[in-house]
Amino acid sequence: MKEIKNILEECSIDDIYFTNRGTSIIYKIPIYQRNYAWEREEIYTLIKDVYDSLEKSVYYIGTLVTYKREENVFEVIDGQQRLTTIYIILKALGIETIANRLTYSARKVSAMTIEKMPKFGEEKDQGIVDGFNYAKEALNDIVGEKKAEIDTFKDFFLNKVHIIHYRVPKDVDLNHYFEVMNSRGEQLEKHEIVKAKLSEQLIGDDDAMEKFSRIWEACSDMSFYIQQKLPEMTSVFGRTMESFDIESFDEFPISNVGSASSLGMKTISELLNLPIKKVDKDGEIDNNDHFQPIIDFPNFLLIVLKITRLWNEDDFNPLSFTLDDKELIREFEKVNLTTEFVKDFAYNLLLAKYFLDNYIIHHSNVEDRAIENPWKLQYYFKKGNKAAYLKDLYEDDKEKQDEVIQLLSMFEVAFTPKQRKNYLFYCLYHLFEDCELDNYVDFLRKLADKYFFDVYLDANKLNDINQPKPNSFDETILNGNELNVELEDIDRNFDNIYPVGSCNIPLYVFNYTDYKLWKKYAEELRGNKTKKKSKERTKFFVELGCSDFELDAFNNFYFSRTRKSLEHYYPQAKAGEGKRLSLEDINCFGNFAMIGAEANSSGSNWDPKTKLDHYSDGKSDQVSVASLKFRIMMQICQDNHKAMLNGELKRDTGMEWNAEDMQIHQSKILDIIIG
């Protein structure tokens, strides 16, 4: 066993940055580490804590973990944010010469910023510059400007602030070390381990290493458009990376999104040499707010990996691939990593992020509420030197714009977890092959139908509680590793899978139902300015099975993230009460609907008429936002109540909604969604 003193040492700041053994020590930040990210509050806190400890014999600042790469060159495995902050504070204290160097692997701008501090050129790492300014402010506010006070703080900081320096032994497998530490909730996150493994393939090629790192960094912030992180980025992409260079304009398709002219003939290589723009999450950039992403970076990496393997490997079996960040490292371990694979993956990552940002919905930073749809489908548009702004993806076709939003948000609320977003994988894979907008909306329509008919109406694809079995989606949609969204020529029987008495009806069935109801309205009535009792409008509501309840519910409908509850309209708690309706009667598609979680919090046991009165009293908007099907069910209940009051319908009080209503409603809805 190695003596502990050879690998573990308590060091002062003076030991770390000013003591060497004849040759300057270099602390190198590898590219898989995050950029410097400490903000004002963190730097102020550190300086204040040190200042408050001036009477102590020693103040411990944490740990530093390094791995010796070369003689006097130590790769910083953990503690880089703290180590960089210490360096910044030393410079802010006016120390001009620091014996040991801090630098960055394959990040020229960051390395140059550290080296030139406190002077900065035009190209600079804004995070480091901000850190220096915060340190200056904090020292001035906390320590003061008097020389004696500054000298006292400086002496204490250099000699009494200690850090535990752990030198990872040479015979330790770094990848294993990362994974062990990660499993303990320390050190690197899974995606940082993946970055380290990929970047190993580029060792020796500093240019490729830097490009890879910059792509990774720009793509990792999921809440901003990629064009905001790389302001010179364009809507034009090539089919292959070819050493990270975009080919000439004649050799690849030009999307109608954005402006190709903004790129000129620049290559990705040239673009990536420009600084990545720092975006303030509390403010705005080019008047465009950030958004709430529908997926996180680790799970997005898995989607890109699956696309890359489908493109590159003829024998790749997508059924053996898991879209779950718990398997992130394992899925990358299955790949034969090469330099070319890493470059292909980096290019696909950049392209996929572009499509995700500009062709897939985002949720705006507001709570779901009636009338205003929070789902946005907008692309980032910038032409020349003019300010950037957002445009609807289908800017000249509102009908398609609205439908694509409904389709994508239908999928998203049905498959909310960040993991296993198969639908998102299919959308991005399709866009890699074809980003023409008319084909895209057609693809989404077919994908929605394919999910409903060939997965949720195929008993062989479902388990005992009618949830899709593992790999059901890929088995159905990836045919020979190609997307197949054409319906199988097979009759599907809804009642065989979801018979009366069954309560195991998947949420996707209800989401698809509401989409088809909205689609029926959009095709038959929207924009026609039809009046109540007109022929078209009367026919529309007759086919729904209820009287006319105006069109606001359809105009304002969107797939709210609050629609998390599946509710019996005739309550389960009253089944068998007075021998009216049995549990089997009420467990049917016709008696279920999605409803907002807030609306459902207290009303699940109310009888149908009580729910009608409650939700109609100023809360019907929130219900209609949650489900069009539920709004129709309530109207049928209202129609029956009026008929009972007028003597036109003979029923007992409390039976404004009964088993016959459920079956008729179910039949009419199935006519609409199945035909």
Secondary structure, 3 states (H helix, E strand, C coil): CCCHHHHEEEEEHHHHHHCCCCCCCEEEECCCCCCCCCCHHHHHHHHHHHHHCCCCCCEEEEEEEEEEEECCEEEEEECHHHHHHHHHHHHHCCCCCCCCEEEECCCHHHHHHHHHCCCCCCCCCHHHHHHHHHHHHHHHHHHCCCHHHHHHHHHHHHHCEEEEEEEECCCCCHHHHHHHHHHCCCCCCHHHHHHHHHHHHHCCCHHHHHHHHHHHHHHHCCCCCHHHHCCCCCCCCCCCCCCCCCCCHHHCCCCCCCCHHHCCCCCHHHHHCCCCCCCCCCCCECCECCCECCCCHHHHHHHHHHHHHHHHCCCCCHHHCCCCHHHHHHHHHCCCCCHHHHHHHHHHHHHHHHHHHHHCCEECCCCCCCCCCCEECEEEECCCCCCCEEEECCCCCHHHHHHHHHHHHHHHHHCCCCCCCHHHHHHHHHHHHCCCHHHHHHHHHHHHHHHHHHCCCCHHHECCCCCECCCHHHHHHEECCEECCCCCCCCCCHHHHCCCCCCCCCHHHHHHHHHHHHHHHHHHCCCCCCCCCCHHHHHHHHHHCCCCCCCHHHHCCCCCCCCCEEEECCCHHHCCHHHCCCHHHHCCHHHEEEECHHHHCCCCCCCHHHHHHHHHCCCHHHHHHHCHHHHHHHHHHHHHHHHHHCCCCCCCCCCCCCHHHHHHHHHHHHHHHCC
